[in-house]
Amino acid sequence: MINVAIDAARAAGDLAYTYFGKTQNVRHKDDNSPVTIADIEAERLIRKVITKNFPSHGIIGEELENVNPNSIYQWTIDPVDGTKQFVRNIPYWATLLALLKEGKPILGVSYMPATGEIATAQKGKGAFLNGKKCKVSKISNLKNAYMCHSSIEYFGKKGKMNGFLKLEKTVYAARGYAETLGYHLLISGKIEIMLEAKDNIWDLAAPAILTEEAGGKFSDFSGKFSITSEEAIATNGLLHHQVVKMLNE
């Protein structure tokens, strides 16, 4: 399954990349998020590969309808994670693919075509970045930690702005390297904390297993593992309790 996932993510990401840097015909969905032809075509390609290899498996995609919802195996697809970056010719976007078994991720792939990075993980087998096993950092003091985060406005909408700002003032540095880039930096030990306040299952499933297989911890804002809460606290594990506590103050 991991080989199929890697091949599908690479093929779809490379397809999306053929549109990168070109004028985009962008439309906006009901939630005002952008979508392009690259999103649609890349997801269709992944679905074709999955259906060919695992016809009984379910598919949960960002752009197209879900299939086989009762299967214990469900694939989550985000064909272009970071479409806003994509349409502005910023290279930090990715094709995300994960496989869930009974709701829990058992493998994940995060492929960034514009930079050539690919992160992969399987349950119990570790996380790899460009084929090399990777590990989170061992920093255990918040004052020495580097934190990345997604859009700040949603922390306010969830009543977490005070905690977020306290974290930002406490850590060594905080930057908005959102989405895929933040997780790639986390699993390779370059940062210690990644926070997101509004995301979907297809955004979070692959990062969740990548984080945990790299030795880190992934949870919602309450500290409980979840890929359906729209929230994410991903850390090197050593700082997780401190981050959860401070964010909720």
Secondary structure, 3 states (H helix, E strand, C coil): CHHHHHHHHHHHHHHHHCCCCCCCCCEECCCCCEECHHHHHHHHHHHHHHHHHCCCCEEEECCCCCECCCCCEEEEEEEEECHHHHHCCCCCCEEEEEEEECCEEEEEEEEECCCCEEEEEECCCEEEECCEEECCCCCCCHHHCEEEECCCHHHHHCCCHHHHHHHHHHCCEEECCCHHHHHHHHHCCCCCEEEECCCCHHHHHHHHHHHHHCCCEEECCCCCCCCCCCCEEEECCCCHHHHHHHHCC
